[in-house]
Every structure is written in structure tokens, then in C-alpha cells.
Amino acid sequence: MTTSEKQIADDLLEYLREHPSVCADVSAQGYHRPWVRYRDGAYQLAGYGEIDRIHATTLDEDQAITLFKHHPVQLLPVSKAYRWKPATKTVWDDAAEQDAFTSLTRCWWCGFSERTTDLSLYETVEDGNCWICTDCYDTWDDQDELVRELDPDRVPDSEISRA
């Protein structure tokens, strides 16, 4: 009997569930070089985007299986999930610092949340309606990317860009 790609993916996911100190380094384009771990009852996917902003989401088991079936995966300790070496923080450290796996609103550019920075909603030239923090405001304004500040109470959540 030969082992199928699905069986291998199932085994990898089971290993992640049983070993919370391990994550998967996934070689996949379009995901910002993601790492996947099992935590708080879900498969968490995190990767770096622009500058050091963490792109994060949770995957259900079917999504995780599909990802693992179609991309090479390397298991490594969570403590070794670096963007590049030498590094002092892992992708998981950066995700925690940016509140990436919470419901807090985050800056579209740098990723820091309303817990640690002041955010305002802006209509932008290319990215729609985005939350921008005070630290990133000057960069966006200098590049003429901001059209106007918006009243968040008047903009439906569905019209706000989320990364």
C-alpha cells in the first residue's frame, strides 16, 4: 500500500496537534512564506508581508490539509521560526506583539494594533479604506496615498480593507 499525499498531510497535522512546540515551515508563494502551528484549537498560519507586518489567519483542517498536500513542509521548533537568521524574534513573537490572532484592529501598513498605537481610518488611493497608525501616517501622506480621513462610524466594516 502506498502512502497518499493526504495521509502525509493528515500525519503532519496530527503531529502539530500533539506537539505545540513544533510548527511547519511551508514553502508556498502567495502566503508570505507561511508557518503553521496548532494552538488554541486551531491551525494558525502566519507570515511576513510588507515591512514586518504579520499576515495571519486560522485554517480549518481541510484548508490545512490542502496547503500541506500541495506544498513542501519542513517541521521545526516554534523557537526556530525566523524570517531569516540571525534573529531575535520568531514569526510567532512578532504575531503576538502585533495582536495578529486577535480581533483588535491593526494598522494596514505596520500591523501594530489599537492596543499599542493610535489608529485612524483613511480612504487611500490604491488600497481602499484602511486603518493607518500615527507612526505610518507621515509615510503614506508623503507619498500622496491618503485621500481623506474617514469617520469609522459611517463606513461599513465590509468596506474596510483587511490584510
C-alpha positions as CSV (number, residue, x, y, z in Angstrom):
1,M,0.0,0.0,0.0
2,T,1.4,3.4,-0.9
3,T,1.1,6.4,1.2
4,S,-1.0,9.2,-0.3
5,E,-0.3,13.0,0.0
6,K,-3.5,13.3,2.1
7,Q,-2.2,10.7,4.5
8,I,1.1,12.5,4.8
9,A,-0.8,15.8,5.4
10,D,-3.0,14.2,8.0
11,D,0.1,12.8,9.8
12,L,1.8,16.2,9.8
13,L,-1.4,17.9,11.2
14,E,-1.7,15.2,13.9
15,Y,2.0,15.8,14.8
16,L,1.4,19.6,15.1
17,R,-1.7,18.9,17.3
18,E,0.3,16.6,19.6
19,H,3.4,18.9,19.8
20,P,2.6,22.5,20.4
21,S,6.3,23.4,20.4
22,V,6.6,22.5,16.7
23,C,5.5,24.4,13.6
24,A,5.6,23.8,9.9
25,D,7.6,26.0,7.6
26,V,5.6,25.9,4.3
27,S,7.3,26.6,1.0
28,A,4.3,28.3,-0.7
29,Q,4.0,31.5,-2.7
30,G,1.1,33.9,-2.1
31,Y,1.2,33.2,1.6
32,H,4.1,35.5,2.6
33,R,6.2,32.3,3.4
34,P,3.9,30.9,6.0
35,W,4.5,29.0,9.1
36,V,1.6,26.9,10.6
37,R,1.2,25.8,14.2
38,Y,-1.7,24.3,16.2
39,R,-2.7,26.5,19.1
40,D,-5.9,27.3,20.9
41,G,-7.8,24.6,19.0
42,A,-6.9,25.9,15.5
43,Y,-4.2,25.8,12.9
44,Q,-2.6,29.3,12.9
45,L,-0.9,30.5,9.7
46,A,1.4,33.5,10.0
47,G,3.8,35.1,7.5
48,Y,5.5,38.4,6.9
49,G,4.2,40.9,4.4
50,E,5.3,44.5,3.7
51,I,8.0,45.7,6.1
52,D,7.5,43.5,9.1
53,R,3.7,43.3,9.1
54,I,2.4,39.8,10.1
55,H,-0.3,38.4,7.9
56,A,-2.2,35.9,10.0
57,T,-5.3,33.7,9.7
58,T,-6.6,30.5,11.1
59,L,-7.2,27.5,8.9
60,D,-9.7,24.7,9.3
61,E,-8.4,21.2,9.0
62,D,-9.4,20.9,5.3
63,Q,-7.6,24.1,4.4
64,A,-4.5,22.9,6.3
65,I,-4.6,19.5,4.6
66,T,-4.9,21.2,1.2
67,L,-1.9,23.5,2.0
68,F,0.2,20.6,3.1
69,K,-0.8,18.4,0.2
70,H,0.3,20.9,-2.4
71,H,3.5,22.5,-0.8
72,P,6.7,21.2,0.7
73,V,6.6,21.3,4.5
74,Q,9.5,21.3,7.0
75,L,8.8,20.8,10.7
76,L,10.9,22.8,13.1
77,P,10.7,24.1,16.7
78,V,8.4,27.1,17.2
79,S,11.5,28.8,18.7
80,K,13.3,28.5,15.3
81,A,10.6,30.0,13.1
82,Y,12.7,33.0,12.0
83,R,12.2,35.1,8.9
84,W,16.0,35.0,8.4
85,K,18.9,34.4,10.7
86,P,20.3,35.8,12.9
87,A,17.1,36.9,14.5
88,T,15.9,37.7,18.0
89,K,12.2,37.1,17.5
90,T,10.2,34.4,15.7
91,V,7.2,34.9,13.5
92,W,5.1,33.8,16.5
93,D,6.8,36.5,18.7
94,D,6.0,39.1,16.0
95,A,2.4,37.9,15.7
96,A,1.9,38.1,19.4
97,E,3.4,41.6,19.5
98,Q,1.1,42.8,16.7
99,D,-2.0,41.0,18.1
100,A,-2.3,39.2,14.8
101,F,-4.6,36.4,16.1
102,T,-7.0,38.7,18.0
103,S,-10.0,40.7,16.8
104,L,-8.2,44.0,17.5
105,T,-7.9,46.5,14.6
106,R,-4.4,46.7,13.2
107,C,-2.6,49.2,11.0
108,W,-2.7,48.3,7.3
109,W,1.0,49.0,6.9
110,C,3.0,48.1,10.0
111,G,0.5,45.7,11.6
112,F,0.5,47.0,15.1
113,S,-2.9,47.0,16.8
114,E,-5.1,49.6,18.6
115,R,-3.7,48.1,21.8
116,T,-0.3,49.7,21.2
117,T,-0.9,52.6,18.8
118,D,-3.5,55.1,17.8
119,L,-5.3,54.3,14.5
120,S,-7.4,56.4,12.2
121,L,-9.4,55.3,9.2
122,Y,-8.4,56.7,5.8
123,E,-9.5,56.4,2.2
124,T,-6.4,55.6,0.3
125,V,-5.5,55.9,-3.4
126,E,-4.8,52.2,-4.1
127,D,-5.9,50.1,-1.1
128,G,-9.4,51.4,-0.3
129,N,-10.4,52.3,3.2
130,C,-7.6,51.4,5.6
131,W,-6.7,51.8,9.3
132,I,-3.3,53.7,9.5
133,C,-1.4,54.4,12.7
134,T,0.1,57.7,13.7
135,D,3.6,56.3,13.1
136,C,2.8,55.3,9.5
137,Y,0.7,58.4,8.7
138,D,3.6,60.6,7.5
139,T,5.0,57.9,5.1
140,W,1.6,57.5,3.5
141,D,0.9,61.2,3.4
142,D,4.3,62.0,1.9
143,Q,3.6,59.5,-0.9
144,D,0.2,61.2,-1.6
145,E,-1.5,57.8,-0.8
146,L,-4.1,59.3,1.5
147,V,-7.3,60.8,0.1
148,R,-9.1,61.8,3.3
149,E,-9.7,60.7,6.9
150,L,-13.0,58.9,7.4
151,D,-15.4,58.6,10.3
152,P,-15.3,54.9,11.2
153,D,-18.9,55.1,12.4
154,R,-20.1,56.0,8.9
155,V,-18.1,53.3,7.0
156,P,-19.5,49.7,7.0
157,D,-17.0,47.1,8.1
158,S,-17.3,45.4,4.8
159,E,-15.8,48.5,3.1
160,I,-12.7,48.5,5.2
161,S,-9.6,46.7,3.8
162,R,-8.3,43.9,6.0
163,A,-4.9,42.3,5.4
